Amino acid sequence: MEWYKDKNDEIRTARNADFIWALLRLCPKKFGEAVIAEVLDKQAIPSWAGFNAILYPEMLIISNIGYCPMINGSSNDYSTIYTVLKYAQKISAAMGHADTVKTFDLAIYSKAKEIQWRFPDEFSIVVVRMGGFHIALNFLSLLGKKFGDSGRDDLWIKSGVYAAGSTSALMKGKSYN
């Protein structure tokens, strides 16, 4: 964890700005549902992205939203995933980005990582990541394994928060809602 230490001024400045934003957003003197609802209705401090846009107006954000061409193939085929990765690299290069970040669901992510490992030189600037939904499901699954016999599922059922079937699916990381 040597690389993570607070030796870089940019990291320290960013961390301080994030802390200031959090303090400004949590301005009420007492917390309760009514106070939080009132603050959310009358929030004067913008969202995190808006706050940083005000702090750093010289940083231009260029967005170009469009559709990628259709690929006639199954999304689970290695050749289709390879084509998507290559096309994403071309788009990133055309936009002047040094790296390419591509997000997939769990099934396609594992195959994309296999392709990246198989061709490390070809995809050295590609960051393949799993989507937030599947990360949350994996996290719930880990919680279910860690606290499986703690009686939490009984507590959820008896309190009426979840039904028996929902609780077992939640503890296995198969349910998110």
C-alpha positions as CSV (number, residue, x, y, z in Angstrom):
1,M,0.0,0.0,0.0
2,E,3.0,2.3,-0.4
3,W,1.6,3.8,-3.5
4,Y,-1.6,4.9,-1.7
5,K,0.1,7.0,1.0
6,D,-0.7,10.7,1.0
7,K,2.6,11.9,-0.6
8,N,1.0,13.4,-3.7
9,D,-0.3,17.0,-3.4
10,E,-3.0,16.4,-6.0
11,I,-4.4,13.4,-4.0
12,R,-4.3,15.4,-0.8
13,T,-6.1,18.4,-2.5
14,A,-8.7,16.2,-4.0
15,R,-9.4,14.4,-0.7
16,N,-9.7,17.8,1.1
17,A,-12.1,19.1,-1.6
18,D,-14.2,15.9,-1.2
19,F,-14.3,16.3,2.6
20,I,-15.3,19.9,2.3
21,W,-18.1,19.0,-0.1
22,A,-19.4,16.3,2.2
23,L,-19.4,18.7,5.2
24,L,-21.3,21.4,3.2
25,R,-23.9,18.8,2.0
26,L,-24.5,17.6,5.6
27,C,-25.2,21.1,7.0
28,P,-28.2,20.4,9.3
29,K,-27.6,20.6,13.1
30,K,-29.8,17.6,13.8
31,F,-30.6,14.6,11.7
32,G,-34.1,13.1,11.3
33,E,-36.3,12.2,8.4
34,A,-38.0,15.6,8.3
35,V,-34.7,17.5,8.4
36,I,-33.1,15.3,5.7
37,A,-36.2,15.7,3.5
38,E,-36.1,19.5,4.0
39,V,-32.4,19.6,3.2
40,L,-32.8,17.6,0.0
41,D,-35.7,19.9,-1.1
42,K,-33.7,23.0,-0.4
43,Q,-30.1,21.8,-1.1
44,A,-28.0,24.7,-2.0
45,I,-24.7,22.8,-2.5
46,P,-24.7,21.0,-5.9
47,S,-23.9,17.4,-6.5
48,W,-20.3,16.2,-6.3
49,A,-19.8,16.6,-10.1
50,G,-21.4,20.1,-10.0
51,F,-19.3,21.1,-7.0
52,N,-16.1,20.1,-8.8
53,A,-17.2,21.9,-12.0
54,I,-17.5,25.1,-9.9
55,L,-14.1,24.5,-8.2
56,Y,-12.3,23.8,-11.5
57,P,-14.0,25.8,-14.3
58,E,-10.8,25.6,-16.4
59,M,-11.3,21.8,-16.9
60,L,-13.3,21.4,-20.0
61,I,-15.5,18.3,-20.2
62,I,-16.0,17.2,-23.7
63,S,-18.9,14.7,-24.2
64,N,-19.9,13.0,-27.3
65,I,-22.7,10.6,-26.9
66,G,-23.6,8.2,-29.7
67,Y,-24.4,4.7,-30.6
68,C,-21.8,2.1,-31.5
69,P,-22.4,0.0,-34.7
70,M,-24.4,-3.2,-34.3
71,I,-22.3,-6.3,-34.3
72,N,-24.0,-9.3,-35.8
73,G,-23.1,-11.9,-33.2
74,S,-23.9,-13.3,-29.8
75,S,-22.7,-11.1,-26.9
76,N,-21.3,-14.2,-25.2
77,D,-19.0,-15.2,-28.2
78,Y,-15.3,-14.5,-27.7
79,S,-15.1,-13.1,-31.2
80,T,-17.9,-10.6,-30.5
81,I,-16.3,-9.5,-27.2
82,Y,-12.9,-9.2,-29.0
83,T,-14.5,-7.0,-31.6
84,V,-16.1,-4.8,-28.9
85,L,-12.8,-4.3,-27.2
86,K,-11.0,-3.4,-30.4
87,Y,-13.7,-1.0,-31.4
88,A,-13.7,0.6,-27.9
89,Q,-9.9,1.1,-28.3
90,K,-10.5,2.9,-31.6
91,I,-13.1,5.2,-30.1
92,S,-10.9,6.1,-27.2
93,A,-7.9,6.8,-29.5
94,A,-10.1,9.0,-31.7
95,M,-11.2,10.9,-28.6
96,G,-7.6,11.4,-27.5
97,H,-7.8,9.2,-24.4
98,A,-4.8,7.2,-23.3
99,D,-6.8,4.4,-21.8
100,T,-10.0,2.6,-22.7
101,V,-12.4,1.7,-19.9
102,K,-15.1,-0.9,-20.8
103,T,-17.8,-2.1,-18.4
104,F,-19.5,-5.5,-18.8
105,D,-21.9,-7.7,-16.9
106,L,-20.5,-10.7,-15.0
107,A,-20.7,-13.3,-17.7
108,I,-19.1,-11.1,-20.4
109,Y,-16.6,-9.6,-18.0
110,S,-15.0,-12.9,-17.3
111,K,-14.7,-13.7,-21.0
112,A,-13.3,-10.2,-21.7
113,K,-10.7,-10.7,-18.9
114,E,-9.7,-14.0,-20.5
115,I,-9.2,-12.2,-23.8
116,Q,-7.2,-9.5,-22.1
117,W,-5.0,-12.0,-20.4
118,R,-4.5,-13.9,-23.7
119,F,-3.5,-10.8,-25.6
120,P,-1.8,-8.6,-23.0
121,D,0.2,-6.5,-25.4
122,E,-2.9,-5.8,-27.6
123,F,-5.1,-4.8,-24.7
124,S,-2.5,-3.3,-22.3
125,I,-4.3,0.1,-22.2
126,V,-7.8,-1.4,-21.7
127,V,-9.4,-1.4,-18.3
128,V,-12.1,-4.1,-18.2
129,R,-14.4,-3.7,-15.3
130,M,-17.6,-5.3,-14.0
131,G,-20.7,-3.3,-13.7
132,G,-22.0,-1.9,-10.4
133,F,-25.0,-4.1,-10.3
134,H,-22.9,-7.3,-10.4
135,I,-20.4,-5.8,-7.9
136,A,-23.3,-5.2,-5.5
137,L,-24.6,-8.7,-5.9
138,N,-21.1,-10.1,-5.2
139,F,-20.9,-7.9,-2.1
140,L,-24.3,-9.2,-0.9
141,S,-23.1,-12.7,-1.5
142,L,-20.0,-12.1,0.6
143,L,-22.1,-10.7,3.4
144,G,-24.4,-13.7,3.2
145,K,-21.4,-16.1,3.5
146,K,-19.9,-14.1,6.3
147,F,-23.1,-13.7,8.4
148,G,-25.0,-16.7,7.1
149,D,-25.6,-18.3,10.5
150,S,-26.0,-15.0,12.5
151,G,-29.7,-15.2,12.6
152,R,-30.1,-12.1,10.5
153,D,-32.4,-13.9,8.0
154,D,-34.7,-14.9,10.9
155,L,-34.8,-11.2,12.0
156,W,-35.7,-10.0,8.6
157,I,-38.5,-12.6,8.2
158,K,-40.0,-12.0,11.7
159,S,-39.8,-8.3,11.4
160,G,-41.7,-8.5,8.0
161,V,-38.9,-6.7,6.1
162,Y,-38.4,-9.7,3.7
163,A,-40.2,-13.0,3.0
164,A,-38.5,-16.3,3.5
165,G,-37.8,-16.9,-0.2
166,S,-36.5,-13.3,-0.6
167,T,-34.2,-13.6,2.4
168,S,-32.5,-16.8,1.1
169,A,-32.0,-15.2,-2.4
170,L,-30.6,-12.0,-0.8
171,M,-28.2,-13.9,1.4
172,K,-26.9,-15.8,-1.7
173,G,-26.4,-12.6,-3.7
174,K,-29.2,-13.5,-6.1
175,S,-31.5,-10.6,-5.3
176,Y,-30.8,-6.9,-5.2
177,N,-34.1,-5.1,-4.8
